[in-house]
Amino acid sequence: MAKHMVPEETVAPEADNKLIGHEPLPIYPGNMPLGRSMESLPRPDRTIGSPRQNRKAVRRRVSPFNIMLMLIAAAIAIVLYISNIIAVNQLLHEVNALEREQQQILMEQEILKAQINRLASLEKIQEKADQLGLRSLREPPVWLSIDPERLRSVERETGRKD
């Protein structure tokens, strides 16, 4: 297996290496020599084991075609929205007109019911009967009874069966 190489800038000074007795350790905040800080060391672009730094975001140019495409899509959306509003307003006018018509019909219906009640009253019927020369019965109506044998003979003679 290959041994990781640590850049010189991140290795502890030589004096400290002699004390330890083996290869130099990478410098981290926990094993920093006394009197030195991490800020005093030169910073390499990338050390072994450290994560990559993010690159600066490069802003891409938006092509004129994409701009025109977005403008056309926005225009279509606006036209559809406005046409929807117009359609809703037209439907509201139709609903209002139908409601007015319904109220008119209900009012006419109430007037007709009142006329029926007025014309169906007993006084009005009696008045009309007097004009036509009709008179009231002095005796109750009589129920007629028909002999079933006589009814069958009449049906046979006429050739009818009801």
Secondary structure, DSSP 8 states (H G I E B T S, - for coil): -------GGGB--HHHHHHHTSS--B--GGG--TT--GGGS---S--TTS-------------HHHHHHHHHHHHHHHHHHHHHHHHHHHHHHHHHHHHHHHHHHHHHHHHHHHHHHHHTSHHHHHHHHHHHT----SS--------HHHHHHHHHHHT---
